[in-house]
Amino acid sequence: MKTNIRVSRKKPESLTNQIREQLHSLIDSGAMAAGSLLPSERDLANSLKVARNVVRGAYETMVKAGKVKSEGRKGRRVMAAGGRKKTAKARKK
């Protein structure tokens, strides 16, 4: 998957935050649809010429925010609008 994520080492903001903010924008704008698979940590890190830990940090923050779901070895997927999936209890209400 081709992403339009760019980072600049000249910005005072950390590379991890730059990636996270751009992912938030892509998801919120609908450019990355719910259910779409994010690039692997390795692929995105290589394309941005950053360490994998930088990308991993951004992805983990997105998972905690409920924007992205980790599926183990399958990778990470964009969650539906509104963040976390509804549980059975939430659907009954």
C-alpha positions as CSV (number, residue, x, y, z in Angstrom):
1,M,0.0,0.0,0.0
2,K,1.3,3.4,-1.0
3,T,1.1,6.0,1.8
4,N,1.6,9.8,1.5
5,I,3.5,9.9,4.8
6,R,6.6,12.1,4.9
7,V,8.9,13.0,7.8
8,S,11.4,15.8,8.2
9,R,14.4,15.6,10.6
10,K,14.5,19.5,10.6
11,K,11.1,19.7,12.4
12,P,11.2,20.0,16.2
13,E,8.5,17.3,16.5
14,S,9.7,13.7,16.9
15,L,9.6,11.4,13.9
16,T,7.2,9.2,15.7
17,N,4.8,12.1,16.3
18,Q,5.0,13.2,12.7
19,I,4.1,9.7,11.5
20,R,1.3,9.4,14.1
21,E,-0.3,12.8,13.2
22,Q,-0.2,12.0,9.5
23,L,-1.8,8.6,10.1
24,H,-4.5,10.3,12.2
25,S,-5.2,12.7,9.3
26,L,-5.3,10.0,6.7
27,I,-7.7,7.9,8.7
28,D,-9.9,10.9,9.7
29,S,-10.1,12.2,6.2
30,G,-11.1,8.8,4.8
31,A,-7.9,8.5,2.7
32,M,-7.3,5.3,4.6
33,A,-10.6,3.4,4.8
34,A,-11.8,1.3,7.7
35,G,-10.4,-2.2,7.3
36,S,-7.5,-1.2,5.2
37,L,-4.1,-2.7,6.1
38,L,-1.3,-0.4,7.2
39,P,2.1,-0.9,5.7
40,S,4.3,-3.2,7.7
41,E,6.7,-1.6,10.2
42,R,9.6,-2.6,8.1
43,D,8.2,-1.4,4.8
44,L,7.2,2.0,6.2
45,A,10.5,2.4,8.1
46,N,12.5,1.6,4.9
47,S,10.5,4.0,2.7
48,L,10.9,6.8,5.3
49,K,14.5,5.9,6.1
50,V,13.8,5.7,9.8
51,A,14.3,3.0,12.4
52,R,11.5,0.4,12.8
53,N,11.1,1.5,16.5
54,V,10.0,4.9,15.3
55,V,7.2,3.4,13.2
56,R,6.3,0.9,15.9
57,G,5.9,3.7,18.4
58,A,3.5,5.5,16.1
59,Y,1.5,2.3,15.4
60,E,1.3,1.4,19.1
61,T,0.0,4.9,19.9
62,M,-2.6,4.5,17.2
63,V,-3.7,1.1,18.6
64,K,-4.1,2.6,22.1
65,A,-6.1,5.5,20.6
66,G,-8.5,2.9,19.0
67,K,-7.8,4.1,15.4
68,V,-5.9,0.9,14.5
69,K,-6.3,-2.7,15.4
70,S,-3.4,-5.1,15.7
71,E,-4.0,-8.5,14.2
72,G,-0.7,-10.2,15.2
73,R,1.3,-11.4,12.2
74,K,-1.4,-10.3,9.8
75,G,-0.5,-6.7,10.6
76,R,-2.6,-3.7,11.6
77,R,-5.9,-2.5,10.2
78,V,-7.7,0.8,10.3
79,M,-10.7,0.6,12.7
80,A,-14.1,1.9,11.7
81,A,-14.9,5.5,12.3
82,G,-15.5,6.2,15.9
83,G,-12.6,4.1,17.1
84,R,-13.1,0.9,19.0
85,K,-15.3,-1.9,17.8
86,K,-18.6,-2.2,19.5
87,T,-18.9,-5.0,22.0
88,A,-22.0,-7.2,22.4
89,K,-23.0,-5.1,25.5
90,A,-22.7,-1.8,23.6
91,R,-24.8,-3.1,20.7
92,K,-27.7,-4.1,23.0
93,K,-28.0,-0.6,24.5
